[in-house]
Structures are given as C-alpha cells and as structure tokens.
Amino acid sequence: MIHSKVKQIANDIKVMKIRGAGKIARATAEALKIQAENSHAKNSKNLFTEIKAVSKLLLGTRPTAVSLPNAVRYITSDLSPDSDSDK
C-alpha cells in the first residue's frame, strides 16, 4: 500500500506545487524514503514491489521532468527482489 505522504508528494509534483529540477529530485527521493521507512513488507521481494509501485506513480506525475526519472533510477538502481537479507 502506498503511504499517504507519498501520494501527497506525487500530487504536489503533478500539479506543479513542487517545481524545479532540484526540488523535484529531492521530493522524489523523500517519497521513496518515506515508503521504505513505513513499509510493512515482510521480505525484500515485497519491499521491491512497493518501491516499484511508488516509482511508477512518481514517474507518471511529470513525464517531461528529467530530474524525476534520474532520481528514481539513481535510488533504485541497486535494488533487487532477491536480497540475501531474507535468507
């Protein structure tokens, strides 16, 4: 389930309440952080699925904002649904 603060950040980006490349990138990072910190995922696969859903939500808010997909890619690049921490 996507956290309500994450949904609010996504909406703020979409309606251009959050503007500018740096602010969009920081808001994107904050949204992903909020989701990860408040996740109830039982394992890395479920957390990965949640983060992917949040990434998709954020990426759909402003398709032309270059900093947004860059931030998502930077933060999620090392994530994997198969983490050794579950074993």
C-alpha positions as CSV (number, residue, x, y, z in Angstrom):
1,M,0.0,0.0,0.0
2,I,1.4,3.4,-0.9
3,H,1.8,5.8,2.0
4,S,-0.5,8.8,2.1
5,K,2.5,11.2,2.3
6,V,3.9,9.6,-0.8
7,K,0.6,10.2,-2.6
8,Q,0.6,13.8,-1.5
9,I,4.2,14.4,-2.8
10,A,3.2,12.8,-6.1
11,N,0.2,15.0,-6.4
12,D,2.3,18.1,-5.5
13,I,4.7,17.2,-8.3
14,K,1.8,16.6,-10.7
15,V,0.0,19.9,-10.0
16,M,3.4,21.8,-10.1
17,K,3.3,22.8,-6.4
18,I,6.8,21.3,-6.4
19,R,8.8,22.9,-9.3
20,G,12.4,22.9,-10.4
21,A,14.7,20.1,-11.2
22,G,16.4,20.0,-7.8
23,K,13.2,20.2,-5.8
24,I,11.5,17.5,-7.9
25,A,14.5,15.2,-7.4
26,R,14.6,15.8,-3.7
27,A,10.8,15.3,-3.4
28,T,11.2,12.0,-5.3
29,A,13.9,10.8,-3.0
30,E,11.9,11.8,0.0
31,A,8.8,9.9,-1.3
32,L,10.8,6.7,-1.8
33,K,12.4,7.1,1.6
34,I,9.0,7.6,3.3
35,Q,7.7,4.5,1.6
36,A,10.7,2.4,2.5
37,E,10.7,3.5,6.1
38,N,7.0,3.0,6.6
39,S,6.7,-0.3,4.7
40,H,5.0,-3.3,6.2
41,A,6.7,-5.6,3.7
42,K,7.6,-9.0,5.2
43,N,10.5,-9.6,2.8
44,S,12.7,-7.9,0.2
45,K,10.6,-9.1,-2.7
46,N,7.5,-7.3,-1.2
47,L,9.5,-4.2,-0.5
48,F,10.9,-4.2,-4.0
49,T,7.3,-4.5,-5.3
50,E,6.2,-1.5,-3.2
51,I,9.2,0.7,-4.3
52,K,8.5,-0.2,-7.9
53,A,4.8,0.9,-7.5
54,V,5.9,4.2,-5.9
55,S,8.4,4.7,-8.7
56,K,5.7,4.1,-11.3
57,L,3.4,6.6,-9.5
58,L,6.1,9.2,-9.3
59,L,7.2,8.7,-12.9
60,G,3.7,9.3,-14.1
61,T,3.4,12.7,-12.5
62,R,5.6,14.8,-14.8
63,P,6.8,12.8,-17.8
64,T,8.9,15.7,-19.0
65,A,10.8,16.4,-15.8
66,V,14.2,14.9,-16.5
67,S,15.3,15.0,-12.8
68,L,12.4,12.8,-11.7
69,P,13.4,9.6,-13.6
70,N,17.0,10.3,-12.9
71,A,16.3,10.4,-9.2
72,V,14.2,7.2,-9.4
73,R,17.0,5.4,-11.3
74,Y,19.7,6.6,-9.0
75,I,17.9,5.5,-5.9
76,T,16.5,2.2,-7.2
77,S,19.5,1.1,-9.4
78,D,20.9,-1.4,-6.8
79,L,17.5,-2.8,-5.6
80,S,16.7,-6.4,-6.3
81,P,13.7,-8.5,-5.4
82,D,16.1,-11.2,-4.3
83,S,18.1,-10.0,-1.4
84,D,20.4,-12.1,0.8
85,S,18.9,-10.4,3.9
86,D,15.8,-12.7,3.6
87,K,17.8,-15.9,3.8
